[in-house]
């Protein structure tokens, strides 16, 4: 099923020479990118030490060893004996430097059109005030403080304040219901929660604190709730709830960051599991500070004059990753509060034009919506400031990738990455110094990604396999909260020499990498292993199809048969028989879908990932497991079940 795609983008000489990667290679007399990959994989100590120096990352106390692998790949200890605080590197060192203190650090656009702007000096003062607030409330190093917040400036201030105080941030998606919030607060034993009274989404007020109140009622360990007044309407419980404005107004704007060990925990981020409770993924100061800087500097080629904007949410690590990546080089980060299509489908283009955004990222689902509903707005918008486009989180279809590339008339590459919360970054990603084929990813330094079969053996070019990496990563999780064995079971099923990431990928005969979907979603038809992304790419090319999900269900002869769920563009006339024939003609008779269901929506997570696992379980009438991460649970309820299942 693999096919060779033509190269669609190549870096110009100017892009190459001005890139951060090229400057790094020149400094170390490295002739080309492949040599860099090879050297970085063979000598990770050299690479990460060289990057720390190149990026100007500062440690209060120098490390004596890059990485200690005494306990193997599952339990590396990075930047041994080093003391650091990630906020120092992303905020304080810029605010304390007269040459950068007045630079714009944070831009905010509310859905109602209100806006705010903070310099690094401004943001530091607000962060210091919040760190002092936490101290006054009895929060000490290591205490867990949850963030149940929308996309507003106070969210960034709170995060930086938590880290600066040495506490542990616990991000919670603002779309979670009370049960999902309560489960996570109880598991991590949160001492405080930062929230907002509400926020605006799609022209509606979302009463966020009301949901939190229901959750906290069953979690007595929460001693304080700090409420940012976005809407100005909420009930307050005496002795537990505090108004942000009152606390901040009386707090000092001076605070010395807690000097944490490089391996001190800074975050516990919960990821939904296929079965059982969500996993509390643990991260540390040193690893995040270094790796997120590398993502910004090398992958997104971020420069101080860039304006970085990504469609994301602070309820998971992808809210923080672009923030840290931008602030690693003192570039401004832009956040937007509300719906990307309110009050009109072209809202995002208006924002990009207004703020002269140069680095923009979005998941494939959001891009497909824009392609379908907002194309007239894009054609009228001035997007000449764009120089870097980003995509992550799920496979992207070829048509949408090519359309995205056209935004900057081919000037800007698409940085297409696949990684996850567990590594706080990419595992594979395209870069701006390498040519690109449609939808491709690529290799990045000091990862040693490989494609293997179920036994961990390499697979030949053009064949799908499972993504693993074989050298330790600075920001890889230090395990699951209070569950050491579950961590090992989840990522080291092929042995402790391979981190099994959970994605299915393919490398073509020219060495270009492709993301095919989650390994859990692999479909085996007549002995052929296929990722759903490859089939969905074909389905999405059919006129009138907005997006799709493909699952495999048991079949007595084929092993599995294909079931297609397709969302149709309103007003389009899509015939199931025609779509079935299109898939068979494109991929071959064995891939002809057994059933095609035209549906109104597909269940997605807060990161816009289509939840094929839940679609399959719903269709087969199996227990759902954890569904708390869904942003649109009604979409799941509206899906059909196989005849005879309830």
C-alpha positions, 0 to 999 in steps of 0.5 A, spaced: 500 500 500 505 504 500 506 509 494 512 514 493 510 521 493 514 527 490 517 532 494 513 538 495 517 543 498 525 544 499 529 549 503 532 555 499 539 557 500 537 563 505 532 558 509 538 553 510 543 558 512 539 562 517 536 556 520 538 555 527 540 548 525 545 550 520 548 555 525 549 549 530 552 545 525 557 550 522 559 551 530 561 544 530 564 543 523 558 538 521 557 538 514 550 535 513 544 534 517 545 526 516 551 527 519 548 531 525 543 525 526 548 520 526 553 523 531 548 525 536 545 518 536 552 515 537 554 521 543 548 523 546 552 526 552 556 531 546 549 533 543 545 535 549 551 539 552 553 542 546 545 544 545 545 547 552 551 551 551 548 553 544 541 555 547 544 559 553 540 555 558 542 557 565 543 552 571 544 555 578 549 549 579 552 546 573 551 539 572 557 534 573 554 528 568 549 529 562 545 523 563 546 517 568 543 510 565 545 506 571 537 504 571 537 503 564 532 507 558 526 507 563 529 511 569 535 516 566 537 521 570 539 527 566 543 533 568 546 530 574 547 534 580 545 540 576 540 545 579 535 549 575 528 552 575 525 552 568 522 559 569 529 562 570 530 560 563 524 562 560 522 568 564 527 571 569 533 571 565 529 575 559 526 580 565 532 581 568 536 583 562 535 590 560 536 589 553 530 584 553 526 586 559 521 590 555 520 585 549 513 582 548 512 576 552 505 574 552 499 576 547 492 575 549 486 575 544 479 574 548 473 571 544 469 578 545 475 582 542 478 584 548 486 584 548 492 584 553 499 584 552 505 583 557 513 584 556 517 580 560 518 585 565 510 585 566 510 577 566 515 576 571 512 581 576 505 578 575 508 571 576 512 573 582 506 576 585 502 569 584 508 565 587 508 569 593 500 568 593 502 561 593 507 561 599 502 565 603 497 560 602 502 555 605 504 551 598 511 549 599 516 545 594 513 539 592 506 540 593 501 539 587 497 545 584 492 544 579 490 548 573 483 548 571 483 554 566 481 557 560 486 560 555 487 567 558 493 570 561 492 568 568 493 561 566 500 562 564 502 567 570 499 561 574 503 556 571 510 560 571 508 562 579 507 554 580 514 552 577 517 558 580 515 556 587 517 549 586 510 546 586 508 541 582 503 543 576 497 539 574 494 541 568 486 539 567 482 540 561 477 546 561 472 541 558 472 536 563 466 534 567 466 534 575 467 526 576 474 527 571 476 533 575 475 530 582 478 523 580 485 527 578 485 531 584 484 526 589 489 521 585 495 527 585 493 529 592 492 536 590 493 542 595 490 547 591 486 549 584 487 555 580 481 556 576 477 562 573 469 563 574 468 562 567 470 563 559 467 565 553 466 559 547 462 560 541 459 566 544 457 563 550 459 563 557 462 557 560 461 557 568 467 553 569 467 554 577 461 551 577 464 545 575 470 545 579 465 546 585 462 539 584 468 536 583 472 539 589 466 537 594 468 530 594 476 532 594 477 534 601 484 535 601 483 541 596 485 547 601 484 553 597 481 555 590 484 561 587 479 564 582 481 568 576 475 573 574 474 573 567 466 573 567 465 576 574 460 572 576 461 566 581 459 563 588 465 563 593 466 559 599 468 562 605 475 560 607 476 556 601 475 560 595 479 566 593 479 572 588 485 572 584 485 580 584 484 581 591 490 576 592 495 579 587 493 586 589 496 585 596 502 581 594 509 583 592 512 583 585 519 580 588 520 573 588 526 569 588 525 562 584 526 556 588 532 552 586 530 545 584 534 539 582 534 538 575 530 531 577 525 535 581 518 534 579 515 540 576 508 537 573 504 531 573 499 531 567 494 526 566 493 522 560 487 517 558 488 510 558 485 505 554 483 501 561 483 503 568 484 510 571 488 516 567 495 515 567 499 521 571 505 522 567 511 525 571 515 531 568 522 534 571 525 541 571 531 540 567 528 535 562 523 540 560 527 546 560 532 543 555 528 539 551 522 544 550 528 549 548 530 544 543 523 543 540 523 551 539 530 552 536 531 546 532 524 544 530 520 550 529 527 554 528 524 560 532 527 567 532 526 572 537 522 576 532 517 571 531 510 571 533 508 564 535 501 562 535 498 555 536 491 552 537 492 548 543 489 548 550 493 548 557 489 542 559 495 538 557 503 539 555 501 542 548 499 548 551 506 549 555 510 546 549 509 552 544 510 557 550 516 554 553 519 554 546 517 561 544 520 563 551 526 559 550 529 565 545 525 571 548 519 570 542 512 573 544 507 567 545 500 569 543 494 565 546 486 566 544 481 564 548 475 562 544 472 558 538 476 559 532 470 560 528 467 565 532 464 570 530 465 568 523 469 562 520 475 567 519 477 569 526 483 565 526 486 569 519 484 575 522 488 574 529 494 572 524 493 578 520 492 583 526 498 580 530 503 578 524 504 571 526 510 568 523 509 561 526 502 558 526 500 550 528 494 547 528 491 539 528 489 536 522 481 536 524 482 544 525 485 545 519 480 541 515 474 545 518 478 551 516 479 548 509 471 547 508 468 553 512 473 559 512 477 558 505 474 565 502 477 568 509 484 565 508 484 568 500 483 575 503 487 575 509 494 577 509 499 571 511 505 574 508 508 574 515 508 566 516 514 563 515 513 556 519 507 552 519 506 546 525 502 540 525 502 535 530 498 530 534 495 525 529 496 523 521 494 529 516 491 527 509 495 529 503 490 534 501 489 538 507 497 538 508 498 541 501 492 546 502 496 548 508 503 548 505 499 553 500 498 558 506 505 561 505 505 560 497 510 555 499 515 559 503 514 556 509 515 548 511 510 544 515 513 542 521 509 535 522 511 532 528 509 526 532 510 525 540 506 525 546 505 527 553 510 522 555 516 525 552 513 532 552 516 533 545 516 530 538 519 523 537 519 524 529 518 531 526 520 534 519 525 540 520 526 546 515 533 544 513 530 537 509 526 537 503 519 535 504 514 530 501 506 531 503 504 529 510 512 526 511 515 527 518 522 526 519 528 524 524 530 529 529 537 529 533 539 524 539 532 520 538 534 514 534 527 512 532 526 506 529 520 502 526 519 495 528 515 489 528 511 486 534 518 482 536 522 489 535 525 487 529 526 492 524 521 492 518 523 493 511 522 500 507 515 501 505 512 497 510 508 499 516 511 498 523 511 500 530 515 507 532 520 506 538 526 510 540 532 507 543 536 512 547 534 516 553 530 523 552 531 529 557 523 530 557 521 523 557 516 521 563 520 519 570 514 514 570 507 514 572 504 518 579 504 512 584 504 507 579 511 504 577 509 498 574 504 500 570 509 505 566 514 499 565 508 495 562 506 501 558 512 503 554 517 497 555 513 491 552 519 490 547 524 490 553 527 495 556 532 497 550 526 500 546 521 505 548 514 503 545 511 509 543 504 507 541 504 509 534 504 506 527 509 509 522 512 507 515 519 509 512 518 509 504 524 507 500 527 514 499 527 515 507 521 519 508 517 518 515 509 517 515 505 517 521 499 512 520 496 512 527 496 509 533 498 502 534 492 500 538 488 502 531 492 498 527 487 494 522 489 487 519 486 485 513 487 479 509 494 479 513 496 486 511 497 491 517 495 498 515 494 504 519 487 507 519 491 514 517 492 511 510 485 509 509 482 515 511 487 519 507 483 516 501 476 517 504 477 524 505 479 525 498 472 523 496 468 530 494 463 532 500 467 528 505 470 533 511 473 527 515 473 520 517 475 515 522 476 507 519 476 501 524 477 494 523 472 489 526 473 481 527 471 478 520 472 470 520 475 470 513 479 476 512 481 477 520 478 484 520 473 488 515 473 495 514 468 500 517 468 507 515 465 513 519 465 519 514 463 526 516 459 529 510 460 537 509 453 540 510 449 540 503 453 535 500 450 529 497 455 523 498 453 516 496 455 510 501 456 506 495 460 511 491 465 512 497 466 504 497 467 504 490 472 510 491 476 506 497 476 499 493 479 503 486 484 507 490 487 501 495 485 495 492 479 490 493 481 487 500 480 494 502 473 495 500 469 497 506 464 492 509 460 498 512 460 506 511 456 510 516 455 517 514 455 521 521 454 528 523 461 528 528 466 524 530 468 523 538 475 527 539 479 529 545 481 536 547 487 535 542 483 534 536 485 527 536 479 522 533 478 517 538 478 510 534 478 506 540 472 509 543 468 508 536 470 501 535 468 499 542 461 503 541 460 500 534 461 493 537 457 494 544 464 493 548 465 497 555 467 504 553 473 505 559 475 512 560 471 517 556 473 523 560 478 526 555 472 527 550 471 534 548 464 532 544 461 526 548 455 526 544 458 525 538 460 518 541 453 517 543 450 518 536 454 513 532 451 507 530 452 500 533 453 494 530 446 490 529 445 486 535 449 491 540 446 496 544 
